[in-house]
């Protein structure tokens, strides 16, 4: 009985080991087939989920300083060129214009309207006052902030009563005529894609639609270190085995006439094309 039990127990591990070996072989075979399939497909199809929607953020800054008298738009409102965005209190600038007008009138009245009553010094004074008047009128006109492009007001925080400083951005507008997709592809893919290549874009904000587009160009440089406000774009490297692989930005524009509601600056996208 003991001998038969030992023999039986000795056979079970052998059968179990063979089954494990067969399963390991199957798993290894499937993995190798998956890697081979991925490699082969990668030679014909390029895909990345590291893409996003981009446009231009136009920072509207006043040319003059003063207290904001009124805000004439709402957050997320669509505007066109010339739309009044906000008004800075014009009273101080109107006073400056009125003062220069009075100075100009006083000089002309004192010297008379005929050229014979004007000396060279008077002409120089008149020219200076006229120039100062033109500057005052220009500053008065710049108390009205208007939209320079068509687009959407974004993240509006300014309110009446706030103080606006010259050259400091006050209102941001997303330009709706500069939409594009920036797709970060691995170096070998980006380096081999020519401008004009047909691509297909999937927008996460407008899913289940493949939008046609074309490659506008490939960035010729990226930053190796992340730095704020750098002229070179920074693309975070991805891990491939041990070495961190770099990616290059590929700019894509959608075909003219393509309509979609999924264009939001910074929104995620996915891009594929046939190599």
C-alpha positions, 0 to 999 in steps of 0.5 A: 500500500505504501509503495503504491501510494508513493508511486501515485504521488510521484506521478502527480507532480510530473503531470502537474509540471507538464501542464504548467510547462504547456501553459507557460509555452502557450503564454510565451507564444501568445506574448511573442505573437502579440509583440510581433503583431504590434511591431508589424502593425507599427510599421504601417500605422502610427497612433498616439493618445498623447495629443491635445487641442490647441489654439491661440490665447490672445491676452488683451491688455489696456494701453492706459491705466485706470479704474474699470468703469464697466465690463461689457462681456460675459465669461465664455461669450463669443466675440468678434473683432471690435466687440466692446469688452470693457471700459476704463473710466475716461474722465481723467483722459477727457480732462486732459483732452479738454485742457490741451484744446484750451491751451491750443485755443489760447495760443491761437487767440493770443497770436491771431489767426494770420501767419504774420502774427506767429513767430518761430517760437510760437509755431514750435509751441503750437506744434508741441501742444497739437502733438500733446493733444493728439496723444491725449486723444489717443489715450482717451480712445484707448479707454475702450477695450475691444476684441482684436480677434473673433473667439471666446472670452475665457476665465473672465475675472475682471469686475467694475471697480477693479484697477487696470494697469497698462500693458497688464493682461486683463481679458483672455480670448481663445481665437476660434480661427486658429484651431489645431491638434498637437500630437506627440509622436515618437522620434522615428515616427515624427521624423518620417511624416511629411507635411500634408500627410492625411491623418484621422483625429478622435476628440475626447470632447466629441467621441465616436467620430474620426475627423479628417486632417492633415499634418501641417509640420513637425517641430524642429526642436524640443526642450530637454528640461522643463522651463516656464515660458520657454520658446522650445516646447517641453514634451515629457519623455515616455518609458520604453524598457529602460531608456526614456523615449522622447517625442516630437510635436506634430501639428495637425489642422482639420480639413476645411469645412469639418464641423465639430463641437469638440474644439476646446483648448487643452482638451485630449485627442487621439491621432492615427495615420497610415505610414 
